[in-house]
Amino acid sequence: MDEKTIWITSDDGKEIRAEILFTFENEETGKKYVLVSLPGNDDEVYPFTYTDDGELNAVEDEEELEMCEEVLGSFVEEDLV
């Protein structure tokens, strides 16, 4: 496993390999986020919060999802420049 790969356990117990696009911390809330994509499906990006203990939680809150989309948009713009 390399630093760009993460294994996520689905609700039904399956292990899914995902590629880490990037991580960031929201300074206002102190929450840490990781945005990942699944191999062969680069069009979909999945946001999770994570802890230093390695606990992942899917982002489901609408405001958090919008914030993650904005950060992703900024990341893509920077990457294109």
N, C-alpha and C positions, 0 to 999 in steps of 0.2 A: 504494500500500500504506500502511496506517496502522499505528500502534503496537500495535494489537490483532490484527493478522493476521500469520500466519507461513506460509511455504511449506515443506512437508515432501516430500522425495523418497522414494518408496516403494522397496522392494527391486527392483521391476521397472522403475524409472526414471520412473514417473509423478509429476508435480508435484501435490500435494494442498494446497488452501488450508485452513487451520485457524484458529480463533479462539482467541487466548490468553485464558484465564480469569484466571490469575494466575501469578506466579512466586514462589519462595521459596528460601531457602538453609537447609540442615540445618547448624546450628552445630557439631554433633558430628563430622560427616564432612567438612564444607566443600563438599559437593556442592550444585550449583544445580539446581533443578527448574523445569519449566514444565508446567502442566496446560492441555490444549487440548481443544476440541470441534470437530467437523466441522459445517459449515453444514447445517442441516436435520436434525441428529442431536444435539440438545442433551442427550439422555439418556445418551450415552456420553462419558466423559472419558478422555483418553489422557495418561499421564504420561511425560515425557522428562527426562533429565538434559541439561544444556547447559554449554558452556564459553564463555569470553569470546571465543573465536575463532569462535563460531557453530556448533560441532559439536553435533549432537543424537544422543542414544542412547535408544532405548526402554527403559523401566524393566521389567526382567523378573524381578529378584530378589524373592522372596515377601515378605521383610521390608520392602524398600523400597516395594513395592506397598501393603502394609498401612499404612505410615507416610504415604504419599501419600493414601490413603483417609481417614485420620484428619485430616490437614491440610485436605482437601477438606470433610470434615464440619464442622470448626470454621469454615471459611470460609463455608459455607452457613448455619450457625447465626448467625454475625455479620451476614450479609446480611439475614436475616429479622428481626433485632431492630431 
